[in-house]
Amino acid sequence: MPRNITVLGAGIVGAATAAYLQRDGHTVTLVDMQAPGEYTSFGNAGILSPGSCVPLATPGIVWNVPGYLADPMGPLAVRWGYLPRAMPWFMKFLAASNPQRVEKIADALRALLSQTFDAYEPLVKNAGVTDLIHRTGYIVVYESRKSYEGDATAWRLRRERGVIVEELDDAGIKEKMPQIGGRYDVGLWLPEQGYVANPGRLTKSLVAQLERDGGRFLQRKVNDVEVRDGRIAALLTDAGSLPVETLVLCAGVHSRTFAAKLGDRVPLEAERGYHVTFSNPGVDLPMPLFAPEHKFFVTPMETGLRIAGQSEFAGIDAEPNYARANILTQQARRMFPDLDATRPTPWMGRRPSLPDSLPIIGPASAVQNVWYAFGHGHTGLCGGAPTGRIIADLIAGRKPAIDVTPYSVRRFA
């Protein structure tokens, strides 16, 4: 039965969820304090990776963290004043690296993300932006075989779950990507993966199509929620009260605050990431590239060449530290000798990250007419459309294509 559904959050998860709900005949209102796609969805690496089934916490990760933190060029930074607040999250993160848990998490990630291209297809067709989706595969490069062997668990998890991985030597890497400099002991090609040439434009296009099809977008800051008799009744915004019949919470890093108001305490962290984009890079890459030793992606965007990576824990409100983006610029220059790295555009975003690398998808535990779709961390773009389709199925009373138990908010009760 059609409902009036409010989706809070106009990033890629919210936009895709709103689109799927509208396809089911619901009247959809999308609400965000910023324009669509202007928050974390604007600046991610753009990777569409059905094979992203490896959680961030894997066995032995605890021994790598000190080295990451000690390396000024390393991929991880913690602002020491924020460490006491982040410690509970890190303890849960380390607990999630238990080998048995890692296997189950990898199964759940693979089940969700293997739908990526299939779930996006009807949405991009309807919005007229099929040109943004590229199924090129991507290249992975290791400077040392020792580093590759150190990631053996990650590659085993992928291969055991059916991800196609083809090994390349240095010559094979340069045959597929002749623009790259240096020498690499190990290369890998993942042919089933791809990317979005402009994640911000994708998000905006889905929302624009939603409005053309009769939905509406309201740019409002939500300050609080009104709950009556175990149901959400309204969002209290800077433009007054907005009545709610059914709510889907897709508010990224801000979802933690709203979930707490709705009776669910979740260990959601704002894991900050950076990118630099070179508008006239002078190199034209045929596909993205991933450098696991330094934890960054290089992606050919329609706006230029983007290098994205870094994990920084400093909370939601701290000012960006663009020295982290400068590290990405230095690494890109070393990897691509012909790169024109003048006039880079730096950016910082906040990934909504849960310690077990799985999003929360499903009903709220204490409020009847609220559904959750947040906490995707590094896989928000990949998981946006699959999540939207699952939420639409759940609200319609249909059985989703996969078991949604692993994504329940109750796992943090």
MARVO-132831 format. One record per residue: x, y, z of N, C-alpha, C in turn. Coordinates in pm, whole numbers, plus 50000, padded with zeros to 5 digits. Example, Ala and Ser with C-alpha at 12.3 -4.5 7.8 and 13.67 -1.06 7.14 Angstrom:
513194943150780512304955050780513204967050780512854977550708513674989450714512905000350787
# end
This chain:
500844988150000500005000050000500885012550000500655021849910501495033849903501425042050031502575047650067502675055750187503315069150153503265078250250504055090450245505335087650323506475087650255507725083850318508705095550312509295098550427510325108850436511685102050448512615106050363513975100850367514875112050416515525109850529516405120150587517835117350544518365125950456519725124450405519735123050255520355132650185520355132750038521735129849983522465120950049523665115349989523275104149895524245096249850523935085949752523025075149810523185071649938522305061449997520885066850005520725079150052519385084950060518745086849924519525091549827518995093849693518545080749629519365070249640519015057349581517825051049653517775052549785516645047249861515365054349823515415067449813514235075149772513765070849633514715068549542514355064449406513645050949406514165041449482513525028249487512155028849553511995037049656510695038349720509685044649625510135054449547509235060749450508815050749341509735041849301509395031649203508285022349253508165021149384507095012949443505785020549456505755032949414504515040549417504305049149539505305049849627505185058249746505405072949710504825081749790505085095949780506275099049869507355104049808508635105049878509065119649894509445123050017510055135950047511465133550098512435139750032513845138450068514265151250139514905149850255515245161550337516735161250368517395172750353518815173850389519135188450417520125190650504520505204450534521345210550423521895202150334522665207150221522005202650092522475208049980521995203649850522365188949830521625181649746521935167449725523375165149680523995154849737525325150849694526435160349730526205169349826527225179349860528045175749983527745164250042528475160350163529455149250125529485138350196530475127950168530345122150029529135121449976528935115649843529585123649732529945136049760530575144449657531995139749626532735135449730534165134449713534785120749729534005110149716534605096849735535415092749611536035080949620536895076249511536135072049387534815070649399534005067249282534015052649244534545043949329534695029949292533385022349311533005014749210531905005149219532514991249221532514985249339533284973049357532424962149420531764953949340531024942649396531914933049474533224933949454534154925249524534694930949654534144942149702534644948149827534074940749948534544928849968534014920550076534974919150192536054927050194537044926050301536804937150403536494933650528536314944150630537624951150660537534963150717538734970450752539504963350864538774957250957539414950051067539604935451028540844931451007541174917650975542174912451079542324899351089543244893851189544644899851175545204904251285546544909951285546584924851263545444931351239545434945751210546044953751325545894948651448546404955951565547904958351554548634949351488550084950851478550484960951371549564964151279549874973851173549634988151215548704990151311548285003651346549435012351395550325007551486551425016351530552295021251414552545012551316553345016651202552645027151118551325025551099550565035651025550665049251095550485049151228550455061751303551825068451308552885060251307554235065751316554745071251183554125067051075554575071150942553905084150901554645095150886554025107850847553355107350711553755097750627553115095950497552075084750502551805079650621550925068150635549455071350613548625060850600547215062650565546295065450682546815064750807545955066150925546495077051016545585085551065545955095951161544855097151265545265099451388544325102051498544765114851567543855124351579544185136451654544125132651802545255134451870545405128552003544375133752101543935145952086542895150952175541575143752160541385137452045540125130352019540215115552058541425110652084541615096252108540735090752220540605097352336539745091652441538305089152394537785098152312536415096252262536345084952160537435083052086537435072751982537755058852034538315057752155538785044852205537695034052209536465037052253535435026452252535205020852111535245029652010535085024951872536255016051833537465020051867538635012051831538614998351900538124997752023538034984852091537044975652021535934981051976534964973051899535554969051764536324978051706536994975251578537934963351593538734963351698539654952251720538894939351747537774940151819536974928151844536424922451714536124931251617535584926751489536634919851403537914920551443538974914151365539144899351401538324894451492538334880151524538124871951397538934861751371538854854451243537464849251209536714843951307535384838851278534434850051239534544861351307533694872851273534024878251135535304878551103535724883750974535104875750860535064862550873534464854250769532994857750750532254859450859530824862650849530604876750794531454886050836531334899750783531604899850633532624892350590532944891750447531774885850368531124875550423529944869850357528854880450340528614888150447527544898150443527874909550348529144913950345529534924450250529384919650107529814907450080529714902049944528264900849900527404896249991525984894849957525364908349920525704918649996525154931949970525724938149844527054938049831527704945849726527754938749592527554925649590527514918649461526364923449374525394930349434524224935649361524484949449300525674955049319525904969249291525454973449152526004967349048525674971648912524214968848877523724957148918522344953448889521374963348955521664967349079520754976349150520794990549096521944994949047522025008448992521395009548853521354998548780520944999248639519605006148617518515002348685517245009148656517245023748700518005027048802518025040848852518735050048753519905045848703520635054648611519935055348476519265044648436518485045248311517365055348324516645054948434515515064048453515985078548462517165080748521517685094248537518475098948415518695090148318519415093948196520905096148217521515088648310522945090648338523715077448332523345069048237524095056448221525555059048183525835071048128527215074348089528145075348208527605076548329528445078048447529015064748496528405053648456528805040548506529785034048410530955030448461532005024248378532405010748439532285000148359532644986748406533974982748344535034989248387536354987648328537234977748403536824973848525537754967348615538694977648676539574973048766540624981948813541884973948844543004981348852544324975748874544734977849020545394967849078545984969049211547484966949196548294975449259549744974249245550424973749381551394964849393552244963849512553694966149472554364974649547555784976949521556624965149567556164957849667556924946349715556034934149728556564922449696555824909949713555544907349860556434911649946556204909750089554914916550134554664928550083553424935650118552214927950067552314922849945551214914849888550964902649975552004895750014551844883850096551284887450234551584899450281551014903950407549514906150400549014908150278547564909750256546904896750213547544885450241547044872650193545624869850239545304873350364543954870950414542914878350330543204890850299542244898850222541984892750085543054888350018542864882749884542224868849890542504861349996541804848550013540314850750033539944860650116538524863450139537814866750008538464874449922537844877949794537704865649705538794858349688538774846949596537774836249642537704833649771536794823349821535334827349801535064840149782533694844849760533424848149614534254842949528533984843449385534434855849313535234864349378535744876349311536874872049218536784875949092537824872448995539024881649015540194875449038541434882849059542504876548971543074884248879544114879248790545434885948825546484877848848547774883248887548544888048764549264899248782550054905348675551484907548724552444906548635553794910848667553944925548627555154930948643555374945148615555034948448469555394939448378555094941948236553594941748212552894932648279551444931948263550744944148316551264949648428550694961948483550824973248380552004974448322552254985748233551604983848096551274971448063550494969347940549074974747959548514972648076547154977548102547114992248138548214997248200548275011148242549655016748212549915020348086551265024948048551665038248110550725045448169551045058448227551805057348359551795045548419552365044048552553885043048546554545049148646555995048348655556425039248769557715037248784558225028748890558155013948854558555005748950558514991348929557684984949040556914974649002556004968149096556224953149090556374947249209556604932849217555354924749185554184930349223552924923049204551854932649156551094928449058549914935649015548734926149011547554931649026546324923749020545324931448936544544924048859543464930148781542164923848826541204932248862539874927848904538894932148796538604923548698537874927748578536394930848600535804926148709534354927948729534004941148797535004948848835534754961048911534624972948814534354984748869534204996448785534205009248867533655019948809533655032648881532575041848826532295052348903531385063148864532235075248829532025080848712532885091748665532635104948737531535106048809531255118048888530195114448993530625110149112529655106149215528695117349255529185129649259528295140749292527195142549190527555141749061526535143348956525545131748958526035119748990525125108349000524065110949106524485115149224523545117549333522555128549297523065139649243522185150649205521185146349097521645137949004520765133648895519635124848946519925116049042518865107649099517825116149170518285126449242517335135049312516535143549214517185148549109516465156349008515385147948942515685135048914514685126248855513555123448952513885122149080512865120349183511855131849178512375144049166511485155749161510675155849031511295152248920510555151848793509425141648798509645131048876508645120448887507625122948998507665134949058506625138449154507045138649299508285134749329508775135849465509225150049493509675152349617510155165849648511405165049735512245175249718513435176849800513285189649881513515188650013513465200250101514835202250164515405214050143516685217050206516395223550341516455215250444516175219850579517115213050677517475220050781518255214050889517315208150992517475195551020516635188851118517325189751253516665196051349517235198151482516825187451582515665181351560515175171451657514075163251591513635152951662512525144751616511455144551724510225143351682509095142351775508545128251770508575121251882508085107551892506885107451985505785101451938504575100052019504065085852011503805079852126503215066452134504025056152056505345057052066506195047052003506345048551852505935060151799506055062651656506625076751636507415078351530507865091751497506705099351435506515111751481505395119851432505855131351344507065136451370507505148151294509005149951306509575156651206510925161851214510825176651250511605181051347511585194951389512745201951321512435210251223513445216151137513575231151160514585237051094514765251551103513675259251031512795252150960511665258650893510335253850952510395248351072509175243951138509045228851141507915224351191507665209951206507265203751073507865192151042507555184950918506915171650956505605169950936504935157450975505535145450901505585134050969506175121850914505225110250934504975102950825504205090450833505145078550850506185078050765507225067850774508545074750746509585071350824510895077650809511935067250774512815070650677514015062950651515205071950684516045067450778517195075350823518425071550745518915081050661520105079150577521035091050594521225095450718521875108250742523375107350765524025097050714525465095950722525985096850864527035104950886527635105751019526685111451123525665118851079524705124551173523645114451216523655102751155522655092551190522795088051334524005088351387524195084051526523345092351621523335105551602522555114351690521075111551678520585110051555519155107651537518755093851587519585083751563519275070351611519175070151763520055077751830519985078351976518675084452023518215094751953516925100751988515775090951967515995081151878514955071251848515145058351928516085058552024516225047252114517305037152080518135039951977519195030651938520545037551948521415032152033522775037552046523715029251959524345035751863525185028551768526595034551769527625026251756529015031051759529465036151623528895047251581529185052951449530235063851464531295062951384532355072951387532395080551254532815093151263533075101151143534525098851103534745089051017536095085750970536385094850851537255104350872537475114750772538405109850662538035112650539538855109350424539135121750341540195121150262540605132650181540735128650034540615138449948541005136249809541645148849753542365146949644542805158249561542385154849418541935165149347541565163449207542415172949123542975167449016543765175348922542935177148795542535189548767541595191948658542225189948520543525192248510544245190048383545455181348411545245168448436546345160048487547425156848385547095157548257548075154048155548275139048138547575130848214547595116348198546135111648191545875102248105544505097348081544485082448114544015079048231544025065148275542835057448218543045044948180541945036948124541005031248229541425031448355540635025548464541215030348595540525028148708541095031848838542265022948877543015027748974544145020349030544095021249181544415010149248544465009749394545865006249439546385013849535547705011349592547525007349739547404994349769547104990149906548154993950009549424994549968550464997950064550285012050120549635020750043549415034550087547935037750102547085027850073545635028950094545005040650019545295041949890544605052249812544215046849675543155052649619542675049949484543005061949395543285059049270543405069249166542315066349064541445076149040540285073748954540175084548847539995080548720539785090548614538345095548616538155107848660536825113848669536575123148551535315126548528535025136248423535485150248462535805152448590536315165248636537825165448646538485154348614539935153548622540365140448685541575139948735542095127948799541995129748950541345120149016541125121049161541955110549233542655114849338543385105849426542705106849562542175095649610541365095749732541865085149829541905088849956542315079350058542415086050193543245080450280543475085450415542295082150508542635078950631541665077250739542125085650856541285095050896541625103951007540465104151105540795102651233539785102951338539975115751418539005124751404539075137651473537675142751508536645134751484535275139151509534665146051389533425150051404532675156051293533105170451267533355178051373533435192551360534835198151346535875190151366537245195451357537535200651217538365210851209538745216351080539585206251001539495206550868540315197350788541805199850808542575189250797544025190150797544485186750656544635196850573544905194150431546325189250405547135188250511548405181250495548165166750457547025161250500546685147550461546455146650309545835156950252545635157250107546955159250034547855166850095549165168950032549945155850022549755146950119550385133750112549925126349987548635127149958548105120649838548745126449712548925139649709549565145949593550985140849574551735139749682553115134749671553145120449619552235112049668552215098149624551815097049477550885105549435550465105249295551595109649202552345119749242553465124449161554525113449145554755106049252555745095349247555285083949156553985081349155553465070149077553305073648929552975086248899552725090448761553665102048726554825099148670555835109448643555345120748554554415117948465553945128248372552745136048425552345133648548551175140448606551445155348620550515163348570550545177748595549825180148727550595181548834550025182548968549865196949014549895206348920549675220348958548185222548985547925231849072546565236049107545665224249149546105216149245545235205549294544075211349376542935204649371541785208649451541615198649564541915202649689541785193249801540355193249856540015182449924538665180849980538745171250097537845173050194537725163950306536265160150326536015147350351534665142550379534665133450500533465129850546533315122050669532565109050639533295098050641532655085150617531895080750743530655076350731529925071250847530325056550870531275054250961531905041150974531515034151103531125021651090530855012951202532035003451220532304998851341533544991351365533624977851298532474972151258532504959151190532394960351039532464972650985532454975150840531134971850772530104968450848528784965750790527854977450817527004981150721526024991550746524874986450833524064995750877522814992350945521694994150843520974983350817519864983450720518714975750784517584982450803516434975550860515664984350955514704978751028513844986851116514574991551241514155003051292514595007451424514064997651527514744996851641514324986851740513244991851834513115005351850512205010551951511075019051895511165022851768510155031551706509605024351584508275023351577507655014251480507805018451334507745031251307507655035751167508955042151118510085036851166511405041951125512245030451074512945033250963513865023650903515235030050893516275021950910517635026850906518345022250779519145031350723519985028150607521215037250614522155033750700523325042350719524505034050771525675040450775526855034150832527675026050733527655029750606528335021850503529845023950499530375033950570531815035750574532415037950437533325029050396534025030250268533205025050150532015019450175531265013050067529915019750041529785032550072528505039350053528065039949909528995043049818528635043749677528265029949625529075019849659528775006149615527445001449671527215004549797526034999249865524785007549855524865019349792523725028349789522485022349725522615017849602521455012249531521014998849589521934989549622521474977249688520714979949817521174989649896520484992950020519104998649992519015007449895517705013249861516715002649820517174992949742516274982149698515824973649817516734970949911516364963050029515344970450114515564983350137514624991050217513244991150152513214992950020511914992749950511224979249967511994968349958511414955049979510854953650120511604957950219511164956350358509904964450386509864976650337508684985050361507464979350290507674973250173506564967350097506144953750152506914948250245506604935050297507104923750209507984927150112508584916750028509834911250095510154898850065511374892950116512534897650030513544904250089514694908550009515454896749950516264899549850517004889049781518064882749870518464889649977519494884350068518984884850211519624877350298519314877450441519814890750499518914898450560519294911550612519674911250760519664899550820519984898550963521344904650999522414902450918523724907950957523774923150968522814930050908522844944750905521954951051011521354942751097520394947751196521054956751300520354967051341520844975751447520944968251579520214957551592520184950051718521524943451749522404942451652523714936451681524534945051775524134957751793524834966651885524064968852016523004961152036522174963152157523004960352282
# end
